[in-house]
Amino acid sequence: MTGEAVLIDVPSAPLPTRVVGAVIDWAVYVLLFVGLILLLSLASGGASDATFSTLVLLSMVLCLLVIPVTVETLTRGRSLGKLIMKLRVVRDDGGPIVFRHAFVRGLLAVVEIWTLQGIPALVAAASNARSKRLGDLAAGTYVVREQTGMKLVPPPQPPPYLRAWAQSADIAPLPDGVALAVRQFLIRRWTLSPAARATLTDSLLGQVQPLVSPPPPPHTNPEDFLSAVLAERSARDGVKLRRDNGIRARLLPPDAL
């Protein structure tokens, strides 16, 4: 979420990176399973074949379902492979996953990854924009890179002579496209030709001025006006978001399951 309350979608992790992380996890869980089988073989020398088969089945469930689900739940979407590749599982809205998301992903992983050698997972991931496997589609999750390299350059601060006016003015919420366009213009205006800069300024003024009352003081520079409106609207949106989050935290119980 930018300062102007413009939602920026976090891109999903590339499929090859996900595959590498998954292979690391598979190797760890397979080695753990093999180790448990060896321990069972040594510890159950006098046990019947039925007992040994039951213990093997329980070990398989433990290594392929219980441990992966527990790890993703406790780490909010990470595993050893994801930690190494700097990946994390998040909800479709970008929030952290909880037990039910991890359980659905883990349960379907037993079928699409362990039983069918990962072929359905690869086909599904290659068929959608967010590289979701079947477990992600069912759970409403996707995998993102924790280090995307995306950095937002802050727009220039408004001039001091407009701060008092901006704080007292009635500024309606800026549409997402308008807020983003104003932000980009203020950041890039020094690289524009005079004609393009003047044209963009007039265009943005025509979209922003109807949303502001009263008008700025006479002889206000149009670019200063846009900067003051953007900064004040950003501050008000930030206050609103923090207030809404506080109310939500007080009224809604934590999503523990």
C-alpha positions as CSV (number, residue, x, y, z in Angstrom):
1,M,0.0,0.0,0.0
2,T,1.5,3.3,-1.0
3,G,1.2,6.5,1.0
4,E,-1.7,7.5,-1.2
5,A,-3.5,4.3,-0.3
6,V,-2.9,2.9,-3.8
7,L,-2.6,-0.9,-3.6
8,I,0.4,-2.3,-5.3
9,D,0.2,-6.0,-6.1
10,V,3.2,-8.0,-5.0
11,P,4.3,-10.2,-7.9
12,S,4.4,-13.9,-7.5
13,A,7.7,-15.8,-7.3
14,P,9.1,-17.2,-10.6
15,L,8.2,-20.8,-11.2
16,P,11.9,-22.0,-11.4
17,T,12.6,-20.4,-8.0
18,R,9.6,-22.2,-6.5
19,V,10.7,-25.5,-8.0
20,V,14.2,-25.2,-6.5
21,G,12.7,-24.4,-3.1
22,A,10.3,-27.3,-3.4
23,V,13.1,-29.7,-4.3
24,I,15.0,-28.7,-1.2
25,D,11.9,-29.3,1.0
26,W,11.3,-32.7,-0.7
27,A,14.9,-33.8,-0.1
28,V,14.6,-32.8,3.6
29,Y,11.3,-34.6,4.2
30,V,12.5,-37.7,2.3
31,L,15.7,-37.9,4.3
32,L,13.7,-37.5,7.5
33,F,11.3,-40.3,6.4
34,V,14.2,-42.6,5.5
35,G,15.8,-41.9,8.9
36,L,12.6,-42.7,10.7
37,I,12.2,-46.0,8.8
38,L,15.8,-47.0,9.8
39,L,15.0,-46.2,13.4
40,L,11.8,-48.2,13.2
41,S,13.7,-51.1,11.7
42,L,16.2,-51.1,14.6
43,A,13.6,-50.5,17.3
44,S,10.9,-52.9,16.2
45,G,12.8,-56.1,15.6
46,G,10.2,-58.3,17.2
47,A,7.1,-56.5,15.9
48,S,4.7,-58.1,13.5
49,D,4.6,-57.1,9.8
50,A,1.2,-55.4,10.4
51,T,2.6,-53.3,13.3
52,F,5.7,-52.3,11.3
53,S,3.5,-51.4,8.3
54,T,1.3,-49.2,10.5
55,L,4.4,-47.5,11.9
56,V,5.7,-46.9,8.4
57,L,2.4,-45.4,7.3
58,L,2.3,-43.1,10.4
59,S,5.9,-42.0,9.7
60,M,4.9,-41.2,6.1
61,V,1.9,-39.1,7.3
62,L,4.2,-37.4,9.8
63,C,6.9,-36.5,7.3
64,L,4.7,-35.6,4.3
65,L,1.8,-33.9,5.9
66,V,2.1,-33.1,9.6
67,I,5.6,-31.6,9.7
68,P,5.2,-29.5,6.5
69,V,1.9,-28.1,7.7
70,T,3.2,-27.4,11.1
71,V,6.3,-25.7,9.8
72,E,4.3,-23.5,7.4
73,T,1.8,-22.6,10.1
74,L,4.4,-21.7,12.8
75,T,6.6,-19.7,10.3
76,R,3.6,-18.1,8.6
77,G,4.4,-19.5,5.1
78,R,8.0,-20.5,5.2
79,S,10.0,-23.7,5.1
80,L,13.6,-24.5,4.7
81,G,13.5,-24.4,1.0
82,K,11.5,-21.1,1.0
83,L,13.9,-19.7,3.6
84,I,16.9,-20.4,1.3
85,M,15.2,-19.1,-1.8
86,K,13.7,-16.1,0.1
87,L,10.1,-17.1,-0.6
88,R,7.0,-17.0,1.5
89,V,3.4,-18.3,1.1
90,V,0.8,-15.5,1.5
91,R,-2.9,-15.2,1.1
92,D,-4.4,-13.9,-2.1
93,D,-4.8,-10.5,-0.4
94,G,-1.1,-10.5,0.7
95,G,-1.7,-11.4,4.3
96,P,0.0,-14.1,6.3
97,I,-1.4,-17.7,6.1
98,V,-2.8,-19.6,9.1
99,F,-3.4,-23.3,9.8
100,R,-6.3,-23.8,7.4
101,H,-4.3,-22.5,4.5
102,A,-1.2,-24.6,5.3
103,F,-3.4,-27.7,5.9
104,V,-5.2,-27.4,2.5
105,R,-1.8,-26.8,0.7
106,G,-0.2,-29.8,2.5
107,L,-3.2,-32.1,2.0
108,L,-3.3,-31.5,-1.8
109,A,0.5,-31.7,-1.9
110,V,0.3,-35.3,-0.9
111,V,-1.7,-36.0,-4.1
112,E,-0.3,-33.6,-6.6
113,I,3.4,-33.7,-5.6
114,W,4.1,-36.9,-3.7
115,T,1.6,-39.3,-5.4
116,L,1.7,-37.8,-8.9
117,Q,5.4,-36.8,-8.9
118,G,4.5,-33.1,-9.1
119,I,3.2,-33.1,-12.6
120,P,-0.3,-31.6,-11.8
121,A,1.5,-28.9,-9.7
122,L,3.8,-27.9,-12.6
123,V,0.9,-27.9,-15.1
124,A,-1.3,-25.8,-12.8
125,A,1.5,-23.4,-11.9
126,A,2.4,-22.9,-15.6
127,S,-1.3,-22.2,-16.4
128,N,-2.0,-19.1,-14.2
129,A,-0.4,-15.7,-13.8
130,R,0.6,-16.3,-10.1
131,S,2.2,-19.7,-10.6
132,K,-0.3,-21.3,-8.3
133,R,-0.3,-25.1,-7.9
134,L,-3.6,-26.9,-7.1
135,G,-3.0,-26.5,-3.4
136,D,-2.7,-22.7,-3.8
137,L,-5.8,-22.5,-5.9
138,A,-7.8,-24.4,-3.2
139,A,-6.3,-22.6,-0.2
140,G,-6.5,-19.1,-1.8
141,T,-2.7,-18.5,-1.5
142,Y,0.3,-17.9,-3.7
143,V,4.1,-17.7,-3.2
144,V,6.0,-14.4,-3.3
145,R,9.6,-13.4,-3.1
146,E,10.3,-11.7,0.2
147,Q,12.9,-9.4,-1.5
148,T,11.3,-8.1,-4.7
149,G,13.6,-5.2,-5.2
150,M,10.6,-2.9,-5.6
151,K,11.2,0.5,-4.0
152,L,8.9,3.5,-4.0
153,V,10.7,6.8,-4.4
154,P,8.9,9.3,-2.1
155,P,7.4,12.3,-3.9
156,P,8.8,15.8,-3.1
157,Q,7.5,17.4,0.0
158,P,5.0,20.2,-0.4
159,P,6.2,23.8,0.1
160,P,5.8,25.3,3.6
161,Y,3.6,28.1,2.4
162,L,0.8,25.7,1.5
163,R,0.8,23.5,4.6
164,A,-1.7,25.5,6.6
165,W,-4.1,25.7,3.6
166,A,-3.7,22.0,2.8
167,Q,-4.5,21.0,6.4
168,S,-7.7,23.0,6.5
169,A,-8.9,22.3,3.0
170,D,-11.5,19.7,2.1
171,I,-9.7,17.2,0.0
172,A,-11.7,14.3,-1.4
173,P,-10.0,10.9,-1.7
174,L,-8.0,10.8,-5.0
175,P,-8.9,8.0,-7.4
176,D,-6.1,5.4,-7.5
177,G,-5.1,6.2,-11.1
178,V,-5.1,10.0,-10.4
179,A,-3.0,9.6,-7.2
180,L,-0.5,7.4,-8.9
181,A,-0.3,9.7,-11.9
182,V,0.4,12.7,-9.7
183,R,3.0,10.8,-7.8
184,Q,4.8,9.7,-10.9
185,F,4.6,13.2,-12.4
186,L,6.1,14.8,-9.4
187,I,9.0,12.3,-9.3
188,R,9.7,12.5,-13.1
189,R,8.9,16.1,-13.9
190,W,12.5,17.2,-14.0
191,T,13.2,14.7,-16.8
192,L,10.3,16.0,-19.0
193,S,10.5,18.6,-21.7
194,P,8.9,22.0,-20.9
195,A,6.0,21.3,-23.3
196,A,5.3,17.8,-21.9
197,R,5.6,19.1,-18.3
198,A,3.1,21.9,-18.9
199,T,0.7,19.5,-20.7
200,L,0.8,17.0,-17.9
201,T,0.4,19.7,-15.2
202,D,-2.7,21.1,-16.9
203,S,-4.2,17.6,-17.3
204,L,-3.6,16.6,-13.6
205,L,-4.9,20.0,-12.4
206,G,-8.1,19.4,-14.3
207,Q,-8.6,16.1,-12.4
208,V,-7.5,17.2,-9.0
209,Q,-9.0,20.7,-8.7
210,P,-12.6,19.5,-8.6
211,L,-11.7,17.4,-5.6
212,V,-10.3,20.3,-3.5
213,S,-12.1,23.1,-1.7
214,P,-11.4,25.9,-1.2
215,P,-8.9,26.6,-4.0
216,P,-5.3,27.3,-3.0
217,P,-4.1,30.9,-2.4
218,P,-3.7,33.1,-5.5
219,H,-0.6,32.8,-7.6
220,T,0.1,29.2,-6.2
221,N,2.4,27.3,-8.4
222,P,0.4,24.4,-10.0
223,E,3.1,21.8,-9.2
224,D,3.2,23.0,-5.6
225,F,-0.6,22.6,-5.5
226,L,-0.4,19.0,-6.7
227,S,2.4,18.2,-4.2
228,A,0.5,19.7,-1.3
229,V,-2.7,17.9,-2.2
230,L,-0.9,14.6,-2.6
231,A,1.0,14.9,0.7
232,E,-2.1,15.9,2.7
233,R,-4.2,13.2,1.2
234,S,-1.5,10.7,1.9
235,A,-1.3,11.8,5.6
236,R,-5.1,11.6,6.0
237,D,-5.2,8.2,4.3
238,G,-2.5,7.0,6.6
239,V,-4.4,8.1,9.7
240,K,-7.6,6.4,8.4
241,L,-5.7,3.2,7.8
242,R,-4.2,3.1,11.2
243,R,-7.5,3.9,12.8
244,D,-9.3,1.2,10.9
245,N,-6.6,-1.3,11.8
246,G,-6.9,-0.4,15.5
247,I,-10.7,-0.8,15.4
248,R,-10.4,-4.1,13.6
249,A,-7.8,-5.4,16.1
250,R,-10.1,-4.5,19.0
251,L,-13.3,-5.9,17.5
252,L,-12.2,-9.0,15.6
253,P,-10.6,-12.0,17.3
254,P,-7.2,-13.1,16.0
255,D,-7.5,-15.5,13.1
256,A,-5.9,-18.5,14.8
257,L,-7.2,-21.3,12.6
